[in-house]
Amino acid sequence: MTRLLLASAIFLTACIYKLNAAQTLRFANYYDNHMVLQMSPKQAQVWGYASTVGDTVFVTLNGANVANATVKHGSGSMGVWSALLPPQNAGGHATLEIKSHDGHVKLTNVMFGDVWVCSGQSNMVFPMYHVLNQSYELELSSHFHNIRFMAVKTSRSNSTLAEPAISTRWQMPTVNDVGTQHFSAVCLLYAMNIAPHINRPIGLVQTAYGGTMIEAWSSPDAIATCGLHDRKGAVVGPLELWNAMLFPLLKMTIYGVLWYQGESNSGYYQDYMCQFPAMIDDWREKFHAASHQQSSKTFPFGFVQLAAVKNQTIRVAMPDLRWAQTAGYGYVPNPVLQNVFMAVAMDLPDYASPYGSVHPRDKMDVAERLALAGRAVAYGESNIDFQGPIPSKFTLNSDHTLTIEFDHGNNPIEVRKNNGFEVCCSHLSNETCKFWQYSYTNITHHDQTSVTIDTSVCHGYKSLVTSVKYAWEMSPCEFKMCAIYGRDNDLPVSGFKASLPRHAV
């Protein structure tokens, strides 16, 4: 009996030791079974915790030792280890293991592909089960076995966290799974649209929080670039989401970022002109540094330009924010926003959305447009016509009209309506026009590559046509019925404004 009790005690002690060992050696919490790690030519960084400082952690991939890491002092009682895996080709179903004196941990069904971080506010949070035709889209998603996703739990912090809270662990899309149903529609649909063209696994990391401003997602460095401004009524304070939901992800090697945010900053569009480029530059720098230079310093950054909201004529804030999203160019990429791409969504209103008109259900068109631009900008696919027509020349005519040429006359346009334009009239050639000084006008003529609008409203005392705007409203048109589109790609002209030659009509 004594021997039996002794054997049981030894067995129990061994079990407790193994349990403690498994708890002391581990990966950081967002490394898990079924995950996607960044493929070659980059090296995926893996890291985690161990209890014995100075110990060696052996990293094996499919049974072969590929890296060794020394456990270093961490900020708490646990030590920290990190390692770069050798560059891996696309594919996987790999087994990734770590071993040390503290124990042994194994991850299975690990894939190598491209990792995209999806961030922003409520339209990025907007889930798959709220989109139009959700049954079809969810069924379709279940066929993409090489797409894997995880979601960071909404949380905030006044100081930077080492690991994020996790709401959905890595998994594949499935029809009836709650994780798939609640995952970001724009993020997942983007991957579904781009996957057939890049032939590699795609990993998606959702870290988004509804109703939040860009300041909450910005680091102290980014905020210092543009200055910190008081935002009364903000859902989340400056830095709080950067600390809790973005900073903990920086050590991941990633391919790029998708962003859908701006509604909460629409009243502060002047600041956004600085804040958005500053945040992009800062994220790139910090992901690059924290991943040991593996995430590119110029990784592709895609965003959704703000959609229409209310079925009302509102000529400020939202259109100004759209302009600020392009750093005042009206298109991307541009000299300020390099390796940046976007989806124009102002012509995709959903005023009857049961989730509020600020949350349109048609995320499919948004994702298709974003993926088309991503194929060209993020993946360098040639001969992709991924932008709507861009104004390239403005000519004031003697018959009180203005001719606007698009794409230097190289690509055909389609005119679907004759309105959407405004001109500002002044008796001063250098006057900066306010929104109430603009007058609506119409297209009087068009050809294959240009439109001509009426400027006769400026004939008289205020005879100078000083500037022109297009689609400068919160909700400029009905569904896919703005004035001008590319004839061959069905993409709309983005809202723009331009100063005109300084002479009288």
N, C-alpha and C positions, 0 to 999 in steps of 0.2 A: 504493500500500500504506500509506503514511504517512497519507494522507487517510482511508483506511478505518479505521485504528487510532484516529485522532483522533475520528472520528464515533462509533465504538464507545465510546470513553472518555466522550464527552459524553453519549451515551445512557445509559450505566451510571450516570454521576453523577446524571443526572436521575431515574433509577429509584430510586437510593438516597435522593435528596432527598424524593421522593414517599413512600417507605416510612417515612422518619424523620418526615415531616410527619404521616402518618396515625397514627403512634405518639404524637406529642406532643400532638395535638388529639384528644380523645376524650370520650365520655360516661362517667360513672361506670359501673362494671361491671354493674350490675343494670338498666341501660337497654339494650334490645335489640330486634331484630326480633320482631314478634308480641306485644309487650307490651301491657298495659292501663295507661293513665294515667287519673287521676281526672277525671271529667267535671264539668260545671257543676252548681251555681253556684260550685264551688271552682275554683281555678286549679292545674293540675299544675305542680309544680316540676321542672325538669330541671337537671342540673349535671354538671360533669366537670372535665377538666384540659387545660391548654395550657402551652406552654413560654415564651411571651413575655408577661411581666407588663405590664399596661397596654394590651395589644392588645384589639381588640373581636371578640367572637364573635357572628356573625349567626345567628339561629335562624329557620328557615323551616318552615312547615307547608304541605304540598301546593303548594310553590313560592312561597308568599307570606311575606314577612318579617313575623314576629309578635313578635319580641323581640330586643333587643341586650344583651349582657352584657360587662362589662369584666373582663379577667383580673386577679385579685388574687393577692397573695403567699399561698402555701400553706405547710403545715408542712414540706414537703420541697423538692426542687429544682424541682418543677413548680408552676405557678400554678393557681389554681382559679377557675372561672367558674360562675355559676348564673343562672337566669332563670325567671320565671313565664310560662307560656303563657296566652293569653286563655282564658276559660271556653269549653269545647267541649260541644256537645250529644252525646248518646249516639250511638255508631256509630264509623265510622272507616275502616279499611283505608287509613290516612293514611301519608304519607311525612314523616318528621321529619328535618331536616338541620341541621347546624352547619357554619359556614365561618369561617375566619380566615386570617391569614397563615401559620399553621402547617399548614393543609390543609383537608380537607373530609370529613365523615363523614355517612353516610345510614342511617337506620333505616326499614324498610318494614313494611307491614301493622300499623301501630300503631292500637290501638283506644282509645276513650274510654268509660269506664263507672265502676264502683265497685271500689275496691281494698281487699281485706281481707287483713290479716296474721293468719296462723294459727300459734300458738305453744303451748309447753308441753312435756310430757315424752312418754313412750313411747306413750300412747294417742293423742296427736296425730301422732306419727311413724308409727303403725300404718298400713301401706300398703294400697292398693286390692287388691292381689293376695292379701291374707290374709283379706278379708271373706268372709262367707257368700255363696254364689252369685256368686263373683267374675267368672266368665265373662259372666254376664248384666249385672252392674253395669258392667264395663269396656266391654262393647258399648254399653250405654246412654249411657255418658259420651261416647262418640265422636260422638254426635249433637248435642252442645252446642258448636257452633262458636264461640260468643261467650264461652265460658269459656277463659281462658288462665291458665297457672300457671308459677311458678318456685320453686326450692327453694334455700335457703341451706345450705351445707355445715356439718356439725357441727364446731365449732372453739371454742377458748377463748383468752382473752388476759388478761394482767394490766393492760393499758392499752387505752384506747378506740382502735378502728380506724376509718379513714375509709371503707373498703369491706369488704363481707363476702366470704368465699370462697363461690363458687357451685358447687352440685352439679348443678342442672338449670336450663338456660337457658329463657327464656320459650318456651312452646309450647302447642298445643291438645291436649286429650285424644285419644288414639288407642288402639285396642284392644291392639295388640301392642307399643307403645312402652314401653321400660323405664322412662322417666321417668314415664309415667302409672301404670304398675303399682306403682312405688315411691312415688308421691306420697301424701300424707296422705289417708286415706279420709274422716275426719270433715270435713276442709276441702273436698274435692272434692264429696262427697255433699251437704253443706250448700249449696254453690253450685248443684248440679243441682236441688235442691228449691226453692230460692228464685228461680232464673232465670226460670221461666215467669210469675212474679208481678210482676217489676219491669221486664221488657222493656228490658234494657240489658246491655252486656258486663260481665263480672265478672273481675277480676284477683285471683289468689290468690298470696300470698307465704308459703311455709312456712319457718318458722325455729323448729325444735323439736329437743330433745335428750333422749333417753331417760334415765330414772333421776335426773332433776335436781330440785333444790329451788327454791322461789320466790326464795330469796336470790340464786341465780346469775343470775336474770333481772331483778333489781332494781338500780336505780342507787344511787349513794352517798346521794343525797337520800332515796330511799324507805327505804333501810336505816336511815338516821339517824332517820327518823320513828318506827320501831318498836324500834330497837336491834339490834345485831348479836349473834347468839348462836352459840356453838360447836356445830357439827353434825358429830359424829364419823362418819367413814365416808362423807361426802358424795362423790358421784361427781364433782361439779364445785364449785369453791369459789365463795364470794360474788363477785358482780360479773363473773365470767369470761365468762358468756354475754351479759350486758348489753354488755360491752365488744366482743365479737367478733361477735355475731349479732343484736343489737337496735339498739345505738347507730348502726351504719353505715346503718340503714334510716330514721333519723328524718327525713331531708330529703325522703323521699317524701311526696307528698300522698296520704293514705289516707282511706277511708270508715269503717272500723271494724276491730275485732280479735276473733278467736275464740281461746279459751283452753281447754286440757284438761290440767290439772296438779293435783297435790295428794297423790297416793299417797305420794310421798317425804316429805311434810310431815305425814303423818297422826299421827305420834308427837309432833308439836309444834303441835297444833291450837290451843292457847291463843294462841300467837304469830300464827298465820295470821289470826285475827280482826282483827288490826291490819295484817298484811303485805299481805293481798290488796287491801283498799281503798286502801292506801297506794301499791301498785304501779300500780293502775288510774289513780288520780289523777295519779301521776307520769308514766306513759306519755302520758296525754292532754296534760299540760302540755308535755312535751318534743317530742312530735310536732308540736304546735301551734307552738311556738317555732321549731323547726328548719325547718319548711315555710313560714316567713314568714306564719304565722297562717292557713294554708290548711286543714290538718287541723283539724277541730273540736276545741275545748277540752273538749267533752263527747261525743266520738264514741261510737257504740254499742259496747258490749263484751259479747260473748256467751261463755258458758262451759258446760262439761258438768260437772254435779255427779257426784261419784265413783260409779262403778258398784259392784255387788256383787263380791266377790272369792272368798273361800273358803266352801265349804259347811259352815260351822261357826257356832256361837253365840258371837260375839265382840261385846261390848257397849260397847267403848271405841274410841277412836282414829278409825276411819273414819267412824262416824256423827257424832262430834264435829267432824271436819273438814268434813263436809257442812254442818253447822250454821254453822261458821265461814265457809264459802264464801258464805253468805247474810248475813254480818255479824250473825248472831244473830236474824234475822227469820223464817227458814224459807221465804222467797219473795223474788223480785226482779221488777221494780225495787222499791226501798225508799228511805227517807230517806238512808241511808248509801251505797247502791249505786244511783245514779240513772242512767237510760238503760242499764241492765244487764239482760241476759236470760239464761235458762239452760234446759238440758235436764236433767230428772231421769232418772237411769239406774240407780237402785238396784234396780229391778225387772227388769233385763235381764241376769241372770247368764249366764255361759257357762263352767260348771265344767269342761267337757270340751275347752276350747280348747287346741289343740296348742301354742299360743304362751304358755301359762300362763293361769290363770283371771283374773289381773289384766288380761289383754288380751282382752276379749270380742270375738268376731268380728262381732256384730250392730251394725255402725256405721250401718246404714240407719235403724233406729228412732231412734237418737240424733240423726242428722242431720235426720230429719223433725221431731222435737220441737224441735230447735234452730232450724230454719228457720221453723217455725210461730211461735215466740216472736220471731224476728228480723223477720218480716213485721209484727208488731204494734209492737214496740219500736223496731227500727232503721229501719223504713220507714213507720211510722205508719198502717198499714192498719187501718181501723176494723172493728168487729164481728168481731174474731178472738178466739176463746176459746182462749187460749194457755197457761193455767195449770191445774194440777190444783186441786182444792178446797182452800181455805185456811181453817183453823179461825178462827172469829170470836167464839165465845161458849162459856163453860164454866159449867155449872150443876150444883152438888152437890145431890143429891136426898136426901130423908129416908129413902128405902128402900135406902140404901147403894149408890147408883149415881151415875154422872157422865154428864151429857148434853153432847155436843160438837156444836155447830152449825157448819156450814160456809157460807162465802160469804154470811153474813147471811141465810141462808135463801132466797137468790135463784136458786141453780142446783141441779139434781138430782144426786144422787150414786148410785154403784153400789157395793154391798158384795159383795166376792168371797170374803172369808174373815172369820172372827170373832175372829182374834187379831191380835197386833202391838202391843198396848198394854201399858204398865207404869204402875203408880202407886207413889208413895212415901208411906209411913206414918210418922208421928212423933207424939210427945207434946209436941213444941215447934213452935209455929206459925212460927217464923223459921228453922228448920233448913234448911241447904243439903244436899240429899241427894247421897250418893255413888252410883256406879252399882250397887254391891252392895246398896244399901238399897231398890232398886226391886223390886217383885213383878209378875210377869206376870198379866194378866187378860184377859177376853174381852168381846166385844160381846154384849150380851143382847137388844138391840132396836135397830131402826133405822127411820127413815122416809125421806121423799124428800130431806131436807136435813140430817139429823143422825143420830148414833149414840149409844147409851147403853151404857156399860161398867160392869161389876161392880166395886164398891169394898169389898165386904164383907171382903176380906182385911185392911182397916184397922180393922175393928170389934174393940174390946178395949182393951188398955193403950195401944198406939200408935194412937189413934183419929182423928188428924188426917190427912186426905188433903192433902198439901202440894203435890204436883206430879204431872204426868202426862207420859209420853213416848209417842211413836208411831214405829214402824219404826226404833228406835234400836239397830240391829245392823249389823255389817259387811255381812251378806247377809240382809236381812230377809224375803225371800220367793222363791218360785220365779218362773219367767219370766212376767211380767205378771200375777202372782197375789198382789200385796199386798192389804191389806184394802179400801182405799177408792180409788175412781177417780171422775172426772167422768163422769156417764152419757153426756153428749153429745160429749165430746172424747176419751175413753179415756185421759186423762192421770192419773197417780197423785198422791195426796197426798204431798208431800215430808215426810221425817222432821221431827218437831217436838218441842219440849218447852215446857211452860208451868207457871208457878206458879198455884195455885188459891186461891180465896177462903179467908180464914183463919177457918174455923169447923169444928167437929166434925161428922161425919156422924151 
